[in-house]
Amino acid sequence: MILEVCVDSVESAVEAERGGAHRLELCASLELGGLTPTVGLLVSVKKAVDLPVFCMVRPRSGDFVYTNRELDVMASDMEHLISAGADGFVFGCLKVDLTIDEHACRRLISICKGQLPVTFHRAFDLVPDIEQSLELLNTLGVRRILTTGGGNTVDRVALCKLKKIADATCGSVTILPGGGVNPGNVRAWLEAGFPEVHASCSEYINEQEYGVSFNSPLPTGKRKQTTTRKVQELLLAVL
């Protein structure tokens, strides 16, 4: 089983590698669902670990419907991240009706020039027609789809739904379960035939609250980080 760990700091990346992770999804601001990391963060992570690093491409929080100006930003970010050593990318672009924005996806995928793999992220959980979306993403050359199957987290219902989705791809696109994968359910995903899973393997390393708000989703001072212990716990659960 391949474990992809999402991280947003050099410390989390190092802890993930020590714990046995096989690949990293590098983001900024995981508390916002993950945003595009800085080039400086990618360079530092690549120096610190020897793992493939896929970079999130998401210029802001909120929805996944992007303007042409926002797509310009995303394209520019990708070009700079490629120069800095990105091994792949993670993004998702939708139209207002929540169908996949084919034009936007084609533009971003073309920047990879067929050399770097692309994962379509959890924007997939919002699409109204799963089969049509799978067909389109396959045609576009997307390698993986990160999804909970349309829910907030992966659970037993999601497992059944994702198994049907995976079967529909006939192996042409890897379905990557993510969003609540933990030591208590990871074996079920492996036994159901999913070769890869996605998790943060994080915990609070600072729970002090300073009492001053800076409009953060977390109280100022509280901070989560991937830890070696959490990664090992997840991997040990499938032995």
Disulfide bonds with the S-S distance in Angstrom:
none
